[in-house]
Amino acid sequence: MIQSKTDTLGILAGILCMMHCLATPFLFVAKSCVSSCCESAPRWWGLIDIGFLAVSLYAVYRSSQSSSRIMVKYGMWFSWLTLSFIITNEYVSFLSLSELAIYLPAISLVALHFYNIRTCSRLGCCTD
């Protein structure tokens, strides 16, 4: 069942993304204790954001294709677009946003994938 696999992938990507976001401040603290020459995270740490966005884009695309629940589809796309805007904003600084802003769309994506799995398996509302 394709839908279940992509929702599971989306849940995993969302949870790992949140863990990555939670670990970032600790990385900065550890790095500042070891060396005072650099103030930014390593380049590879920032590239993880792009990887999570790519995986979650695939999961949202595939899950929204297989779900017949229109609000789930729009909710996933809105959450993903919001998440990608916030991550892009961290690099470009369009707006001054709280560091906590990233958690709402990430948690929303995880919750919507869980909801999609649950309702589709219980009601059989998904198209495969």
C-alpha positions in Angstrom: 0.0 0.0 0.0 1.8 3.1 -1.3 -0.1 5.6 0.8 0.9 4.0 4.1 4.6 3.8 3.2 4.7 7.5 2.1 2.8 8.6 5.2 5.3 6.6 7.3 8.2 8.2 5.4 6.6 11.6 6.1 6.2 10.9 9.8 9.8 9.7 10.0 11.1 12.8 8.1 9.1 15.1 10.3 10.3 13.6 13.6 13.9 13.5 12.4 13.6 17.2 11.3 12.3 18.2 14.7 15.2 16.3 16.4 17.6 18.1 14.1 16.0 21.5 15.0 16.2 20.6 18.7 19.8 19.6 18.4 21.0 22.7 16.6 21.2 25.0 19.7 23.2 22.3 21.5 25.6 22.1 18.6 26.2 25.8 18.8 26.9 25.6 22.6 29.2 22.6 22.1 31.0 24.3 19.3 31.5 27.6 21.2 32.9 25.7 24.2 35.5 23.9 21.9 36.4 26.8 19.7 35.6 30.5 19.5 36.7 31.0 15.9 33.4 30.2 14.1 29.8 31.3 14.9 27.8 29.3 12.4 26.9 25.7 12.1 28.9 23.4 9.8 27.8 23.5 6.2 26.8 19.8 6.3 24.5 20.6 9.2 22.6 23.2 7.1 22.4 20.8 4.2 20.4 18.4 6.3 17.5 20.9 6.2 17.4 20.6 2.4 17.5 16.8 2.7 14.5 16.8 5.0 12.6 19.2 2.8 13.2 16.9 -0.2 12.1 13.8 1.6 9.1 15.5 3.1 8.2 16.9 -0.4 8.1 13.4 -1.8 6.1 12.1 1.1 3.5 14.9 0.9 3.3 14.6 -2.9 2.7 10.8 -2.8 0.4 10.9 0.2 -1.7 13.7 -1.2 -2.1 11.7 -4.5 -3.4 8.7 -2.7 -5.6 10.4 -0.1 -9.2 11.2 -1.1 -9.5 13.6 1.9 -9.2 17.1 0.5 -8.5 18.8 3.8 -5.6 16.4 4.4 -4.2 17.2 1.0 -4.4 21.0 1.4 -3.2 20.7 5.0 -0.1 18.8 4.0 0.8 21.1 1.2 0.2 24.2 3.3 2.3 22.8 6.2 5.1 21.8 3.7 5.1 25.2 2.0 5.2 27.0 5.4 8.0 24.7 6.6 10.0 25.4 3.4 9.4 29.2 3.7 10.7 29.1 7.3 13.8 27.1 6.4 14.5 29.4 3.4 13.9 32.4 5.7 16.7 31.1 8.0 19.2 31.4 5.2 17.9 34.6 3.5 16.2 36.4 6.4 13.1 37.9 4.8 11.4 38.2 8.2 12.5 38.1 11.8 10.8 34.9 13.0 11.1 33.0 16.3 13.2 29.9 16.3 10.1 28.1 17.5 8.2 28.9 14.3 9.6 25.8 12.6 7.9 23.4 15.0 4.3 24.2 14.1 4.4 23.2 10.4 6.7 20.2 11.2 4.3 18.9 13.9 1.4 19.6 11.6 3.0 17.5 8.9 3.6 14.6 11.3 0.0 14.8 12.7 -1.5 15.0 9.2 0.4 11.9 8.1 -0.7 10.0 11.2 -4.3 11.1 10.6 -4.1 10.1 7.0 -2.8 6.6 7.9 -5.5 6.2 10.6 -8.5 7.4 8.6 -7.4 5.6 5.4 -6.9 2.3 7.1 -10.1 2.5 9.1 -12.4 4.0 6.5 -10.7 2.8 3.3 -10.9 6.3 1.9 -7.6 6.3 0.0 -7.1 5.6 -3.6 -4.0 3.6 -4.5 
